[in-house]
Amino acid sequence: MISLLGSLYHLFFSASQNIAINTRVNRIATIDGSEKIDGLVMNVEGNRARVCWNRGEKTQEDLRNLITIVD
């Protein structure tokens, strides 16, 4: 429940990030999609990014749903 509240807070109140190509990201859980981890940004156009996930899955994601992975 706490992660859902955190995801909703991030979705509505966080500032947009500067996500560049080859940035490692996670996707927060949204109403229309589940959480995904360890993706790599392949392309950024406007407020959308093309992300490659584990097992070769590629999706178009809204930048505000992505969180940069910091090592």
C-alpha positions as CSV (number, residue, x, y, z in Angstrom):
1,M,0.0,0.0,0.0
2,I,2.8,2.4,0.8
3,S,4.5,1.8,-2.6
4,L,1.2,2.6,-4.3
5,L,0.9,5.9,-2.4
6,G,4.5,6.7,-3.1
7,S,4.0,6.0,-6.8
8,L,0.9,8.3,-6.9
9,Y,2.8,11.1,-5.1
10,H,5.7,10.7,-7.6
11,L,3.2,10.7,-10.5
12,F,1.5,14.0,-9.6
13,F,4.0,16.0,-7.6
14,S,7.5,15.2,-8.7
15,A,9.5,17.4,-11.0
16,S,10.3,16.0,-14.4
17,Q,13.8,14.5,-14.7
18,N,16.3,14.9,-17.4
19,I,16.5,11.3,-18.7
20,A,19.0,10.8,-21.5
21,I,19.8,7.9,-23.8
22,N,21.6,4.9,-22.1
23,T,20.2,5.9,-18.7
24,R,19.1,2.9,-16.5
25,V,15.6,3.4,-15.2
26,N,12.7,1.7,-13.3
27,R,9.0,2.3,-14.2
28,I,6.7,3.1,-11.3
29,A,3.4,1.2,-11.0
30,T,0.6,3.1,-12.7
31,I,-3.1,2.5,-13.2
32,D,-2.5,1.0,-16.7
33,G,0.8,-0.8,-16.0
34,S,2.7,-2.7,-13.4
35,E,6.1,-1.8,-12.0
36,K,9.2,-2.7,-14.1
37,I,12.8,-2.7,-13.1
38,D,16.2,-2.3,-14.7
39,G,15.4,-0.8,-18.1
40,L,17.7,1.0,-20.5
41,V,16.6,4.1,-22.3
42,M,17.1,3.7,-26.1
43,N,15.5,6.9,-27.4
44,V,13.9,10.1,-26.1
45,E,11.4,12.1,-28.0
46,G,9.5,14.9,-26.3
47,N,8.0,13.4,-23.1
48,R,8.2,9.8,-24.3
49,A,11.1,7.3,-24.1
50,R,11.7,4.0,-25.8
51,V,12.9,1.6,-23.1
52,C,14.4,-1.9,-23.4
53,W,13.6,-4.1,-20.4
54,N,14.8,-7.6,-19.4
55,R,14.3,-10.4,-21.9
56,G,14.4,-8.0,-24.8
57,E,10.9,-6.4,-24.2
58,K,10.8,-2.8,-25.6
59,T,8.1,-0.3,-24.6
60,Q,7.2,3.4,-25.1
61,E,7.0,5.1,-21.7
62,D,6.0,8.5,-20.4
63,L,9.1,10.2,-18.8
64,R,7.1,11.1,-15.7
65,N,6.7,7.3,-15.0
66,L,10.4,6.6,-15.1
67,I,12.8,6.8,-12.2
68,T,16.6,7.0,-12.8
69,I,18.6,4.2,-11.2
70,V,21.5,5.7,-9.2
71,D,24.4,3.4,-8.3
